[in-house]
Amino acid sequence: MNLNELVEIVAIICMIVITISIILLAYRVVKGPTNPDRAVALDAIGINLMAMAGLVAIMLVTTRLNDVILLIGIVLFIGTIALAKYLEKGVIIDRKHD
């Protein structure tokens, strides 16, 4: 068994584990006892998607997916901030009605 085969086997095992994690987190998003629990689960799903894209990049031996990983991270950050603000204040954009 050479190194390339070993990397491919480990990447497949990691993808299976991440898939199981995403399924369990999706359950937490649906059945979560509180809204902050749901928000944390959504954030963790995004992080798992970033990891999955990284594993696909490793398996395909390419660097073209690096932009996709960064884009997922940026969108995830903005979404987390918006969701936290919504959970805290009930609105995302504050409008002053004078």
N, C-alpha and C positions, 0 to 999 in steps of 0.2 A: 504494500500500500504506500503510495507516494504522498507527498504533502498536499497536492491539489485535491486528491480524493478525500483526505482527512478534513481539509477545510470545508469541502462541500458537505460532508456528513455532519460536521459540527454546525454548519449554517442551517441545514435542514432541521436538525434537532432544536436549534434556537428558534426557528420559525414556528415549529410546532408548539413550543412553550409559550411564545408570544401570542400565538393564536388562542391558546387556552386562556391566557391572561386577558385578552381582549373580550372573550366570551364572558368570563366572570365579571369583568368590569362593566360590560353591557348590562348584565343582570343587576349590578349595583346602581347603574343609572336609572333603570326602570323601577326597581323596588327599594331604592335607597330610603332610609327613614327620614332624612332631612335634605333640604336643598343644598346645603354645603357639601354633604356626602356625594350628591349627584355631581356637583361641580368638580370635586376632586377626582371622581371617577372619569369624567369627561377629559380632564387634563391628563390623567394617566393613560387614557386611550390614545390621545394625541402623541404622547411620548413613545408609546408602543408602536404607533404607526411610523414615527421617525426611525425607530430601531429596525422595523421591518424594511423600510426603504434602504437603510444602511446595509442590511444583510443581502438584499437583492443586488445592491451595487457591488458587494464583495463577490457574490456568486457570478455576476456577469462580468467581473473584472473591468469595471468602468468607473470613471469619475464624473460622468454626466449626471448622475442622480444627486450629486452634492447640492446643486441648486434647489432641487425638489426638497431635500431634507431641510435646508435653510428656510425655504418658503413655508413648509409645514410648521417649523419652529416659530416663525414670525406671526403667522396666522393664529397659532395656538396661544402665543403670548397676548396678542390683542384680544382674542376671544376670552381668555381667562380674566383679563382686566375688566372687560365689559360685563362679564357674568358676575364678577365680584362686586362691581359697582351696582348692578341691578339688584343683587341680593341684599346689599347694604341699604340702598336708598329707594329702591322700587322703580327707578328710572335710570336710563343710561345717559341721556343728554339732559342736563339741567337747563331749564329755560326760565328766565326771570320775566315775570309778567308785571310790569310797572304800570 
